[in-house]
């Protein structure tokens, strides 16, 4: 008999549950989806000629707008900083409460919860869905399945549609999409995200969390015995027995735990995990099993939190009759918090000190310099001036570090002040010009001299500079 290396997929039918953690998840789902779908329609006035969408990744204009923040392509390091902060925040969350990101905030979890909610609304709870799938094909079954698939498809289209709205003016793009006037790329991405949302949240569900996502394998290295994880308290729950059997055991003076083997914790789990078997890779720490177990314990008149957010250290302490202790603040979490604060502070200082002007220099490479017939030495440069402001500006260009008598020649620029070319740059634009720096004969005493190109706004005197070199024989 040929042996398979892969476990056969078993469809999971999570049951509905109410309780503290289910309410938290519904609240986060509403906030997450509201933020995702509504944010493109928030307006933010930036001035004449600039987009008024609060959050916009303007690829044609090569800008990213986030309310009052405007990021240029040259400032991509801000995105690097945000990714670093996001990584350390994830590490901190893991050190404090395990896979809390997976259980509450991950888009896969949020959209799966939404798809499951629609499925329950149309097909019923766990028992009804199992009976529907195992029963014969009927008109009622066909109608319910079709209605569910159509509802999922609508959610998928809305998900893909909302995503592309972050790349263009939302109201305008919606009109173009519905009238067939949008670009091919818009329809392509709507189709891709519709397909992935439909597949990941509708069918792959727990398989994405268990097999496709690398995070459960990484987070094991970031947690320790102090981290809170959804845990079955074996010191209180074992040995398991049905309610009446447990009562008889207690009457005989035999040990009996609080767990009555009702399997509700397994029935409500979105990944089908039996938390009573200990910490497992498939557990996303969503806490729904806590709500299910609390419901059973309340009905039986027993203490709740047989399953709870706990630490392995505390379970060992209780087994030895010691009180539970919690230390969310410890060297590991302090380190992550400090790294987050340091990265955020660097970004904040850089952002506050950044100017709305800039200059980039590219020295000619072939040749590096030219000796003119009168003995003077000329170096050629390509100078790019950046104006990040929302209005046109005029800059004076000067070169510092050159010997007396050096002159600056800017191709196509006729206006100058005291030998400094005056260059106009449009609002939120860059301008590239060719510049020649000519030094008089016998004035240079080194083959390479450091120079500084400086631009100064003629109106408010703000300045920006860039270093380069001047080559001579």
Secondary structure, DSSP 8 states (H G I E B T S, - for coil): ----SS------------SHHHHHHHHHHHHHHHHHHHGGG-B----TTS--BSEEEETTTTEEEETTEEEEGGGTHHHHHHHHHHHHHHHHHHHHHSSHIIIII-HHHHHHHHHHHHHHHHH-SHHHHHHHHHS---HHHHHHHHHHHHHHHHHHHHHHHHHHGGGS-HHHHHHHHHHT-S-HHHHHHHHHHHHHHHHIIIIITHHIIIII-SHHHHHTTT--TTS-EEEE-HHHH-S---HHHHHHHHHTT----S-----HHHHH-TT---GGG---TT-----HHHHHHHHHHHHTT--S-SEEEE-HHHHHHHHTT------SSSHHHHHHHHHHHHHHHHHHHHHHH--SEEEEEEE--SSS-EE-TTS-EEEEEEEEEEE-SSS-EEEEEEEES--TT-EEEETT---EETTEEEEEE-TTEEEEEEEEEEE-TT---SSEEEEEEEEEETTT--EEEEEEEEE--
